[in-house]
């Protein structure tokens, strides 16, 4: 099996990371892979914002608000646990990257193609990091649609859409996942 094929098949979303820092050179190698993703009409619609401590901390009020909203109707202890868990998801990963894709409201089809290209770019980034022993988790949710977060990170919602946050670091554990069989995902048509 080729190294590329092995990386594709072995890659998993990582939910727990070691505290070891990720070298900037590793990130730059992955960004080089990301920029070579296929994209229709060479729009290169993706952008990656590597968030430092200050940028991450700027999102905490909104992370807390969303956690309280999500925990509506639960007891106070559950609400506080939810808040702490949500904050930890932002502050604890060794690397946190906001991923955006270009917005073209006048052309829905292009925006869809650009989103697909951005997803390809993320996959290149993730596979490059995996090849270096670094795991990732692509996370979406309410935080990606929050006006507060756009302002906190100084991202223009008129020009870019946050499509997710990529957490990265050396895996503390690699989960095992069952995948659908080839027969379930592939069909040859006459």
PyMOL CGO cylinders between C-alpha atoms (Angstrom):
from pymol import cmd
from pymol.cgo import CYLINDER

trace = [
    CYLINDER, 0.00, 0.00, 0.00, 1.32, 3.47, -0.84, 0.3, 1, 1, 1, 1, 1, 1,
    CYLINDER, 1.32, 3.47, -0.84, 2.04, 6.00, 1.89, 0.3, 1, 1, 1, 1, 1, 1,
    CYLINDER, 2.04, 6.00, 1.89, -0.71, 8.28, 0.56, 0.3, 1, 1, 1, 1, 1, 1,
    CYLINDER, -0.71, 8.28, 0.56, -3.26, 5.45, 0.61, 0.3, 1, 1, 1, 1, 1, 1,
    CYLINDER, -3.26, 5.45, 0.61, -2.16, 4.45, 4.11, 0.3, 1, 1, 1, 1, 1, 1,
    CYLINDER, -2.16, 4.45, 4.11, -2.58, 8.03, 5.38, 0.3, 1, 1, 1, 1, 1, 1,
    CYLINDER, -2.58, 8.03, 5.38, -6.04, 8.31, 3.85, 0.3, 1, 1, 1, 1, 1, 1,
    CYLINDER, -6.04, 8.31, 3.85, -7.19, 5.01, 5.33, 0.3, 1, 1, 1, 1, 1, 1,
    CYLINDER, -7.19, 5.01, 5.33, -5.59, 5.39, 8.77, 0.3, 1, 1, 1, 1, 1, 1,
    CYLINDER, -5.59, 5.39, 8.77, -6.55, 9.03, 9.47, 0.3, 1, 1, 1, 1, 1, 1,
    CYLINDER, -6.55, 9.03, 9.47, -9.09, 9.53, 12.25, 0.3, 1, 1, 1, 1, 1, 1,
    CYLINDER, -9.09, 9.53, 12.25, -10.65, 12.53, 13.95, 0.3, 1, 1, 1, 1, 1, 1,
    CYLINDER, -10.65, 12.53, 13.95, -8.79, 13.11, 17.20, 0.3, 1, 1, 1, 1, 1, 1,
    CYLINDER, -8.79, 13.11, 17.20, -10.68, 14.26, 20.28, 0.3, 1, 1, 1, 1, 1, 1,
    CYLINDER, -10.68, 14.26, 20.28, -7.89, 14.23, 22.88, 0.3, 1, 1, 1, 1, 1, 1,
    CYLINDER, -7.89, 14.23, 22.88, -4.48, 15.74, 22.33, 0.3, 1, 1, 1, 1, 1, 1,
    CYLINDER, -4.48, 15.74, 22.33, -1.17, 15.60, 24.16, 0.3, 1, 1, 1, 1, 1, 1,
    CYLINDER, -1.17, 15.60, 24.16, -0.04, 18.95, 25.55, 0.3, 1, 1, 1, 1, 1, 1,
    CYLINDER, -0.04, 18.95, 25.55, 3.06, 18.95, 23.30, 0.3, 1, 1, 1, 1, 1, 1,
    CYLINDER, 3.06, 18.95, 23.30, 3.24, 22.03, 21.07, 0.3, 1, 1, 1, 1, 1, 1,
    CYLINDER, 3.24, 22.03, 21.07, 3.09, 21.66, 17.30, 0.3, 1, 1, 1, 1, 1, 1,
    CYLINDER, 3.09, 21.66, 17.30, 6.04, 23.20, 15.48, 0.3, 1, 1, 1, 1, 1, 1,
    CYLINDER, 6.04, 23.20, 15.48, 5.24, 26.04, 13.10, 0.3, 1, 1, 1, 1, 1, 1,
    CYLINDER, 5.24, 26.04, 13.10, 7.25, 24.25, 10.39, 0.3, 1, 1, 1, 1, 1, 1,
    CYLINDER, 7.25, 24.25, 10.39, 4.77, 21.34, 10.59, 0.3, 1, 1, 1, 1, 1, 1,
    CYLINDER, 4.77, 21.34, 10.59, 1.87, 23.75, 10.11, 0.3, 1, 1, 1, 1, 1, 1,
    CYLINDER, 1.87, 23.75, 10.11, 3.58, 25.48, 7.20, 0.3, 1, 1, 1, 1, 1, 1,
    CYLINDER, 3.58, 25.48, 7.20, 4.17, 22.10, 5.50, 0.3, 1, 1, 1, 1, 1, 1,
    CYLINDER, 4.17, 22.10, 5.50, 0.45, 21.36, 5.88, 0.3, 1, 1, 1, 1, 1, 1,
    CYLINDER, 0.45, 21.36, 5.88, -0.57, 24.80, 4.58, 0.3, 1, 1, 1, 1, 1, 1,
    CYLINDER, -0.57, 24.80, 4.58, 1.60, 24.15, 1.53, 0.3, 1, 1, 1, 1, 1, 1,
    CYLINDER, 1.60, 24.15, 1.53, -0.40, 20.96, 0.91, 0.3, 1, 1, 1, 1, 1, 1,
    CYLINDER, -0.40, 20.96, 0.91, -3.68, 22.82, 1.54, 0.3, 1, 1, 1, 1, 1, 1,
    CYLINDER, -3.68, 22.82, 1.54, -2.95, 25.49, -1.05, 0.3, 1, 1, 1, 1, 1, 1,
    CYLINDER, -2.95, 25.49, -1.05, -2.59, 22.83, -3.74, 0.3, 1, 1, 1, 1, 1, 1,
    CYLINDER, -2.59, 22.83, -3.74, -6.13, 21.53, -3.38, 0.3, 1, 1, 1, 1, 1, 1,
    CYLINDER, -6.13, 21.53, -3.38, -8.24, 21.34, -6.53, 0.3, 1, 1, 1, 1, 1, 1,
    CYLINDER, -8.24, 21.34, -6.53, -10.60, 24.25, -7.08, 0.3, 1, 1, 1, 1, 1, 1,
    CYLINDER, -10.60, 24.25, -7.08, -12.85, 25.17, -9.96, 0.3, 1, 1, 1, 1, 1, 1,
    CYLINDER, -12.85, 25.17, -9.96, -11.74, 28.27, -11.89, 0.3, 1, 1, 1, 1, 1, 1,
    CYLINDER, -11.74, 28.27, -11.89, -8.69, 28.62, -9.60, 0.3, 1, 1, 1, 1, 1, 1,
    CYLINDER, -8.69, 28.62, -9.60, -10.61, 30.73, -7.07, 0.3, 1, 1, 1, 1, 1, 1,
    CYLINDER, -10.61, 30.73, -7.07, -8.61, 29.44, -4.06, 0.3, 1, 1, 1, 1, 1, 1,
    CYLINDER, -8.61, 29.44, -4.06, -11.48, 30.42, -1.75, 0.3, 1, 1, 1, 1, 1, 1,
    CYLINDER, -11.48, 30.42, -1.75, -10.02, 29.07, 1.50, 0.3, 1, 1, 1, 1, 1, 1,
    CYLINDER, -10.02, 29.07, 1.50, -8.26, 30.89, 4.28, 0.3, 1, 1, 1, 1, 1, 1,
    CYLINDER, -8.26, 30.89, 4.28, -6.80, 29.55, 7.52, 0.3, 1, 1, 1, 1, 1, 1,
    CYLINDER, -6.80, 29.55, 7.52, -6.55, 31.67, 10.68, 0.3, 1, 1, 1, 1, 1, 1,
    CYLINDER, -6.55, 31.67, 10.68, -4.23, 30.13, 13.29, 0.3, 1, 1, 1, 1, 1, 1,
    CYLINDER, -4.23, 30.13, 13.29, -5.65, 31.38, 16.59, 0.3, 1, 1, 1, 1, 1, 1,
    CYLINDER, -5.65, 31.38, 16.59, -3.31, 32.37, 19.40, 0.3, 1, 1, 1, 1, 1, 1,
    CYLINDER, -3.31, 32.37, 19.40, -4.31, 32.70, 23.06, 0.3, 1, 1, 1, 1, 1, 1,
    CYLINDER, -4.31, 32.70, 23.06, -5.67, 36.23, 22.66, 0.3, 1, 1, 1, 1, 1, 1,
    CYLINDER, -5.67, 36.23, 22.66, -7.86, 35.30, 19.66, 0.3, 1, 1, 1, 1, 1, 1,
    CYLINDER, -7.86, 35.30, 19.66, -9.17, 32.20, 21.44, 0.3, 1, 1, 1, 1, 1, 1,
    CYLINDER, -9.17, 32.20, 21.44, -9.92, 34.14, 24.63, 0.3, 1, 1, 1, 1, 1, 1,
    CYLINDER, -9.92, 34.14, 24.63, -11.83, 36.75, 22.63, 0.3, 1, 1, 1, 1, 1, 1,
    CYLINDER, -11.83, 36.75, 22.63, -14.40, 34.06, 21.71, 0.3, 1, 1, 1, 1, 1, 1,
    CYLINDER, -14.40, 34.06, 21.71, -15.03, 32.84, 25.29, 0.3, 1, 1, 1, 1, 1, 1,
    CYLINDER, -15.03, 32.84, 25.29, -18.07, 35.06, 26.03, 0.3, 1, 1, 1, 1, 1, 1,
    CYLINDER, -18.07, 35.06, 26.03, -19.83, 33.66, 22.97, 0.3, 1, 1, 1, 1, 1, 1,
    CYLINDER, -19.83, 33.66, 22.97, -18.72, 30.09, 23.74, 0.3, 1, 1, 1, 1, 1, 1,
    CYLINDER, -18.72, 30.09, 23.74, -20.25, 30.49, 27.21, 0.3, 1, 1, 1, 1, 1, 1,
    CYLINDER, -20.25, 30.49, 27.21, -23.48, 31.95, 25.81, 0.3, 1, 1, 1, 1, 1, 1,
    CYLINDER, -23.48, 31.95, 25.81, -23.86, 29.13, 23.30, 0.3, 1, 1, 1, 1, 1, 1,
    CYLINDER, -23.86, 29.13, 23.30, -23.15, 26.51, 25.98, 0.3, 1, 1, 1, 1, 1, 1,
    CYLINDER, -23.15, 26.51, 25.98, -25.83, 27.99, 28.26, 0.3, 1, 1, 1, 1, 1, 1,
    CYLINDER, -25.83, 27.99, 28.26, -28.26, 28.06, 25.33, 0.3, 1, 1, 1, 1, 1, 1,
    CYLINDER, -28.26, 28.06, 25.33, -27.48, 24.42, 24.51, 0.3, 1, 1, 1, 1, 1, 1,
    CYLINDER, -27.48, 24.42, 24.51, -27.99, 23.39, 28.15, 0.3, 1, 1, 1, 1, 1, 1,
    CYLINDER, -27.99, 23.39, 28.15, -31.41, 25.04, 28.45, 0.3, 1, 1, 1, 1, 1, 1,
    CYLINDER, -31.41, 25.04, 28.45, -33.61, 23.11, 30.87, 0.3, 1, 1, 1, 1, 1, 1,
    CYLINDER, -33.61, 23.11, 30.87, -30.74, 21.26, 32.52, 0.3, 1, 1, 1, 1, 1, 1,
    CYLINDER, -30.74, 21.26, 32.52, -29.61, 21.59, 36.13, 0.3, 1, 1, 1, 1, 1, 1,
    CYLINDER, -29.61, 21.59, 36.13, -27.04, 24.17, 37.23, 0.3, 1, 1, 1, 1, 1, 1,
    CYLINDER, -27.04, 24.17, 37.23, -24.26, 21.57, 37.58, 0.3, 1, 1, 1, 1, 1, 1,
    CYLINDER, -24.26, 21.57, 37.58, -24.87, 20.31, 34.03, 0.3, 1, 1, 1, 1, 1, 1,
    CYLINDER, -24.87, 20.31, 34.03, -24.88, 23.87, 32.71, 0.3, 1, 1, 1, 1, 1, 1,
    CYLINDER, -24.88, 23.87, 32.71, -21.55, 24.65, 34.40, 0.3, 1, 1, 1, 1, 1, 1,
    CYLINDER, -21.55, 24.65, 34.40, -20.03, 21.38, 33.14, 0.3, 1, 1, 1, 1, 1, 1,
    CYLINDER, -20.03, 21.38, 33.14, -21.23, 22.23, 29.63, 0.3, 1, 1, 1, 1, 1, 1,
    CYLINDER, -21.23, 22.23, 29.63, -19.68, 25.68, 29.83, 0.3, 1, 1, 1, 1, 1, 1,
    CYLINDER, -19.68, 25.68, 29.83, -16.33, 24.31, 31.02, 0.3, 1, 1, 1, 1, 1, 1,
    CYLINDER, -16.33, 24.31, 31.02, -16.34, 21.62, 28.32, 0.3, 1, 1, 1, 1, 1, 1,
    CYLINDER, -16.34, 21.62, 28.32, -17.10, 24.21, 25.61, 0.3, 1, 1, 1, 1, 1, 1,
    CYLINDER, -17.10, 24.21, 25.61, -14.34, 26.53, 26.85, 0.3, 1, 1, 1, 1, 1, 1,
    CYLINDER, -14.34, 26.53, 26.85, -11.89, 23.64, 26.96, 0.3, 1, 1, 1, 1, 1, 1,
    CYLINDER, -11.89, 23.64, 26.96, -12.63, 22.85, 23.31, 0.3, 1, 1, 1, 1, 1, 1,
    CYLINDER, -12.63, 22.85, 23.31, -11.41, 26.34, 22.42, 0.3, 1, 1, 1, 1, 1, 1,
    CYLINDER, -11.41, 26.34, 22.42, -8.52, 26.76, 24.85, 0.3, 1, 1, 1, 1, 1, 1,
    CYLINDER, -8.52, 26.76, 24.85, -7.00, 23.29, 25.23, 0.3, 1, 1, 1, 1, 1, 1,
    CYLINDER, -7.00, 23.29, 25.23, -6.04, 22.10, 21.71, 0.3, 1, 1, 1, 1, 1, 1,
    CYLINDER, -6.04, 22.10, 21.71, -2.37, 22.84, 20.95, 0.3, 1, 1, 1, 1, 1, 1,
    CYLINDER, -2.37, 22.84, 20.95, -3.50, 24.42, 17.66, 0.3, 1, 1, 1, 1, 1, 1,
    CYLINDER, -3.50, 24.42, 17.66, -6.86, 25.94, 16.75, 0.3, 1, 1, 1, 1, 1, 1,
    CYLINDER, -6.86, 25.94, 16.75, -7.48, 27.13, 13.21, 0.3, 1, 1, 1, 1, 1, 1,
    CYLINDER, -7.48, 27.13, 13.21, -10.55, 28.98, 11.94, 0.3, 1, 1, 1, 1, 1, 1,
    CYLINDER, -10.55, 28.98, 11.94, -11.27, 27.88, 8.36, 0.3, 1, 1, 1, 1, 1, 1,
    CYLINDER, -11.27, 27.88, 8.36, -13.12, 30.18, 6.00, 0.3, 1, 1, 1, 1, 1, 1,
    CYLINDER, -13.12, 30.18, 6.00, -14.40, 30.00, 2.45, 0.3, 1, 1, 1, 1, 1, 1,
    CYLINDER, -14.40, 30.00, 2.45, -15.10, 32.91, 0.13, 0.3, 1, 1, 1, 1, 1, 1,
    CYLINDER, -15.10, 32.91, 0.13, -18.66, 34.21, -0.04, 0.3, 1, 1, 1, 1, 1, 1,
    CYLINDER, -18.66, 34.21, -0.04, -20.28, 34.97, -3.39, 0.3, 1, 1, 1, 1, 1, 1,
    CYLINDER, -20.28, 34.97, -3.39, -23.95, 35.75, -2.67, 0.3, 1, 1, 1, 1, 1, 1,
    CYLINDER, -23.95, 35.75, -2.67, -24.55, 36.73, -6.28, 0.3, 1, 1, 1, 1, 1, 1,
    CYLINDER, -24.55, 36.73, -6.28, -23.55, 33.23, -7.45, 0.3, 1, 1, 1, 1, 1, 1,
    CYLINDER, -23.55, 33.23, -7.45, -24.87, 30.32, -5.35, 0.3, 1, 1, 1, 1, 1, 1,
    CYLINDER, -24.87, 30.32, -5.35, -23.31, 27.70, -7.61, 0.3, 1, 1, 1, 1, 1, 1,
    CYLINDER, -23.31, 27.70, -7.61, -19.84, 29.25, -7.33, 0.3, 1, 1, 1, 1, 1, 1,
    CYLINDER, -19.84, 29.25, -7.33, -20.22, 29.50, -3.55, 0.3, 1, 1, 1, 1, 1, 1,
    CYLINDER, -20.22, 29.50, -3.55, -21.09, 25.80, -3.46, 0.3, 1, 1, 1, 1, 1, 1,
    CYLINDER, -21.09, 25.80, -3.46, -18.06, 24.98, -5.63, 0.3, 1, 1, 1, 1, 1, 1,
    CYLINDER, -18.06, 24.98, -5.63, -15.87, 27.16, -3.43, 0.3, 1, 1, 1, 1, 1, 1,
    CYLINDER, -15.87, 27.16, -3.43, -17.10, 25.38, -0.30, 0.3, 1, 1, 1, 1, 1, 1,
    CYLINDER, -17.10, 25.38, -0.30, -16.28, 22.03, -1.92, 0.3, 1, 1, 1, 1, 1, 1,
    CYLINDER, -16.28, 22.03, -1.92, -12.80, 23.32, -2.82, 0.3, 1, 1, 1, 1, 1, 1,
    CYLINDER, -12.80, 23.32, -2.82, -12.32, 24.54, 0.75, 0.3, 1, 1, 1, 1, 1, 1,
    CYLINDER, -12.32, 24.54, 0.75, -13.26, 21.07, 2.02, 0.3, 1, 1, 1, 1, 1, 1,
    CYLINDER, -13.26, 21.07, 2.02, -10.64, 19.60, -0.34, 0.3, 1, 1, 1, 1, 1, 1,
    CYLINDER, -10.64, 19.60, -0.34, -8.10, 22.07, 1.02, 0.3, 1, 1, 1, 1, 1, 1,
    CYLINDER, -8.10, 22.07, 1.02, -8.93, 21.08, 4.59, 0.3, 1, 1, 1, 1, 1, 1,
    CYLINDER, -8.93, 21.08, 4.59, -8.52, 17.42, 3.65, 0.3, 1, 1, 1, 1, 1, 1,
    CYLINDER, -8.52, 17.42, 3.65, -5.08, 18.13, 2.16, 0.3, 1, 1, 1, 1, 1, 1,
    CYLINDER, -5.08, 18.13, 2.16, -4.13, 20.01, 5.34, 0.3, 1, 1, 1, 1, 1, 1,
    CYLINDER, -4.13, 20.01, 5.34, -5.42, 17.23, 7.60, 0.3, 1, 1, 1, 1, 1, 1,
    CYLINDER, -5.42, 17.23, 7.60, -3.66, 14.48, 5.63, 0.3, 1, 1, 1, 1, 1, 1,
    CYLINDER, -3.66, 14.48, 5.63, -0.39, 16.42, 5.61, 0.3, 1, 1, 1, 1, 1, 1,
    CYLINDER, -0.39, 16.42, 5.61, -0.60, 16.87, 9.38, 0.3, 1, 1, 1, 1, 1, 1,
    CYLINDER, -0.60, 16.87, 9.38, -1.50, 13.18, 9.85, 0.3, 1, 1, 1, 1, 1, 1,
    CYLINDER, -1.50, 13.18, 9.85, 1.56, 12.23, 7.81, 0.3, 1, 1, 1, 1, 1, 1,
    CYLINDER, 1.56, 12.23, 7.81, 3.60, 14.21, 10.36, 0.3, 1, 1, 1, 1, 1, 1,
    CYLINDER, 3.60, 14.21, 10.36, 2.00, 12.40, 13.31, 0.3, 1, 1, 1, 1, 1, 1,
    CYLINDER, 2.00, 12.40, 13.31, -0.39, 15.26, 14.09, 0.3, 1, 1, 1, 1, 1, 1,
    CYLINDER, -0.39, 15.26, 14.09, -4.10, 14.59, 14.50, 0.3, 1, 1, 1, 1, 1, 1,
    CYLINDER, -4.10, 14.59, 14.50, -7.03, 16.90, 13.85, 0.3, 1, 1, 1, 1, 1, 1,
    CYLINDER, -7.03, 16.90, 13.85, -10.73, 17.36, 14.39, 0.3, 1, 1, 1, 1, 1, 1,
    CYLINDER, -10.73, 17.36, 14.39, -12.84, 19.58, 12.13, 0.3, 1, 1, 1, 1, 1, 1,
    CYLINDER, -12.84, 19.58, 12.13, -15.55, 21.13, 14.29, 0.3, 1, 1, 1, 1, 1, 1,
    CYLINDER, -15.55, 21.13, 14.29, -18.62, 23.07, 13.20, 0.3, 1, 1, 1, 1, 1, 1,
    CYLINDER, -18.62, 23.07, 13.20, -21.64, 24.35, 15.04, 0.3, 1, 1, 1, 1, 1, 1,
    CYLINDER, -21.64, 24.35, 15.04, -23.24, 27.54, 16.24, 0.3, 1, 1, 1, 1, 1, 1,
    CYLINDER, -23.24, 27.54, 16.24, -19.90, 29.21, 16.84, 0.3, 1, 1, 1, 1, 1, 1,
    CYLINDER, -19.90, 29.21, 16.84, -19.22, 29.19, 13.08, 0.3, 1, 1, 1, 1, 1, 1,
    CYLINDER, -19.22, 29.19, 13.08, -22.36, 31.26, 12.47, 0.3, 1, 1, 1, 1, 1, 1,
    CYLINDER, -22.36, 31.26, 12.47, -21.94, 33.72, 15.32, 0.3, 1, 1, 1, 1, 1, 1,
    CYLINDER, -21.94, 33.72, 15.32, -21.69, 37.43, 14.49, 0.3, 1, 1, 1, 1, 1, 1,
    CYLINDER, -21.69, 37.43, 14.49, -19.78, 37.80, 17.78, 0.3, 1, 1, 1, 1, 1, 1,
    CYLINDER, -19.78, 37.80, 17.78, -17.07, 35.39, 16.59, 0.3, 1, 1, 1, 1, 1, 1,
    CYLINDER, -17.07, 35.39, 16.59, -16.73, 37.13, 13.23, 0.3, 1, 1, 1, 1, 1, 1,
    CYLINDER, -16.73, 37.13, 13.23, -16.18, 40.43, 15.08, 0.3, 1, 1, 1, 1, 1, 1,
    CYLINDER, -16.18, 40.43, 15.08, -13.84, 38.90, 17.67, 0.3, 1, 1, 1, 1, 1, 1,
    CYLINDER, -13.84, 38.90, 17.67, -11.65, 37.35, 14.97, 0.3, 1, 1, 1, 1, 1, 1,
    CYLINDER, -11.65, 37.35, 14.97, -11.98, 40.34, 12.62, 0.3, 1, 1, 1, 1, 1, 1,
    CYLINDER, -11.98, 40.34, 12.62, -13.32, 38.19, 9.79, 0.3, 1, 1, 1, 1, 1, 1,
    CYLINDER, -13.32, 38.19, 9.79, -15.65, 39.91, 7.35, 0.3, 1, 1, 1, 1, 1, 1,
    CYLINDER, -15.65, 39.91, 7.35, -18.89, 37.88, 6.94, 0.3, 1, 1, 1, 1, 1, 1,
    CYLINDER, -18.89, 37.88, 6.94, -19.43, 39.80, 3.70, 0.3, 1, 1, 1, 1, 1, 1,
    CYLINDER, -19.43, 39.80, 3.70, -16.27, 38.30, 2.19, 0.3, 1, 1, 1, 1, 1, 1,
    CYLINDER, -16.27, 38.30, 2.19, -15.82, 35.00, 4.06, 0.3, 1, 1, 1, 1, 1, 1,
    CYLINDER, -15.82, 35.00, 4.06, -17.87, 32.32, 5.77, 0.3, 1, 1, 1, 1, 1, 1,
    CYLINDER, -17.87, 32.32, 5.77, -16.43, 30.43, 8.73, 0.3, 1, 1, 1, 1, 1, 1,
    CYLINDER, -16.43, 30.43, 8.73, -16.90, 26.78, 7.76, 0.3, 1, 1, 1, 1, 1, 1,
    CYLINDER, -16.90, 26.78, 7.76, -15.30, 25.27, 10.83, 0.3, 1, 1, 1, 1, 1, 1,
    CYLINDER, -15.30, 25.27, 10.83, -12.57, 25.20, 13.40, 0.3, 1, 1, 1, 1, 1, 1,
    CYLINDER, -12.57, 25.20, 13.40, -9.75, 22.74, 13.03, 0.3, 1, 1, 1, 1, 1, 1,
    CYLINDER, -9.75, 22.74, 13.03, -8.22, 21.49, 16.27, 0.3, 1, 1, 1, 1, 1, 1,
    CYLINDER, -8.22, 21.49, 16.27, -4.75, 19.98, 15.89, 0.3, 1, 1, 1, 1, 1, 1,
    CYLINDER, -4.75, 19.98, 15.89, -2.12, 18.33, 18.03, 0.3, 1, 1, 1, 1, 1, 1,
    CYLINDER, -2.12, 18.33, 18.03, -0.35, 15.10, 18.77, 0.3, 1, 1, 1, 1, 1, 1,
    CYLINDER, -0.35, 15.10, 18.77, -2.98, 12.44, 19.50, 0.3, 1, 1, 1, 1, 1, 1,
    CYLINDER, -2.98, 12.44, 19.50, -3.41, 11.27, 23.09, 0.3, 1, 1, 1, 1, 1, 1,
    CYLINDER, -3.41, 11.27, 23.09, -5.57, 8.47, 21.69, 0.3, 1, 1, 1, 1, 1, 1,
    CYLINDER, -5.57, 8.47, 21.69, -6.60, 7.36, 18.21, 0.3, 1, 1, 1, 1, 1, 1,
    CYLINDER, -6.60, 7.36, 18.21, -10.21, 6.16, 18.08, 0.3, 1, 1, 1, 1, 1, 1,
    CYLINDER, -10.21, 6.16, 18.08, -11.20, 3.13, 16.03, 0.3, 1, 1, 1, 1, 1, 1,
    CYLINDER, -11.20, 3.13, 16.03, -14.08, 3.65, 13.63, 0.3, 1, 1, 1, 1, 1, 1,
    CYLINDER, -14.08, 3.65, 13.63, -16.09, 1.32, 11.47, 0.3, 1, 1, 1, 1, 1, 1,
    CYLINDER, -16.09, 1.32, 11.47, -16.51, 2.52, 7.92, 0.3, 1, 1, 1, 1, 1, 1,
    CYLINDER, -16.51, 2.52, 7.92, -19.12, 1.50, 5.38, 0.3, 1, 1, 1, 1, 1, 1,
    CYLINDER, -19.12, 1.50, 5.38, -18.04, -1.26, 3.04, 0.3, 1, 1, 1, 1, 1, 1,
    CYLINDER, -18.04, -1.26, 3.04, -17.04, -0.40, -0.51, 0.3, 1, 1, 1, 1, 1, 1,
    CYLINDER, -17.04, -0.40, -0.51, -20.19, -2.14, -1.75, 0.3, 1, 1, 1, 1, 1, 1,
    CYLINDER, -20.19, -2.14, -1.75, -22.31, 0.28, 0.32, 0.3, 1, 1, 1, 1, 1, 1,
    CYLINDER, -22.31, 0.28, 0.32, -20.74, 3.41, -1.19, 0.3, 1, 1, 1, 1, 1, 1,
    CYLINDER, -20.74, 3.41, -1.19, -19.94, 2.39, -4.78, 0.3, 1, 1, 1, 1, 1, 1,
    CYLINDER, -19.94, 2.39, -4.78, -22.15, 1.33, -7.62, 0.3, 1, 1, 1, 1, 1, 1,
    CYLINDER, -22.15, 1.33, -7.62, -21.19, 0.75, -11.24, 0.3, 1, 1, 1, 1, 1, 1,
    CYLINDER, -21.19, 0.75, -11.24, -23.86, 1.85, -13.69, 0.3, 1, 1, 1, 1, 1, 1,
    CYLINDER, -23.86, 1.85, -13.69, -24.20, 0.38, -17.18, 0.3, 1, 1, 1, 1, 1, 1,
]
cmd.load_cgo(trace, "trace")
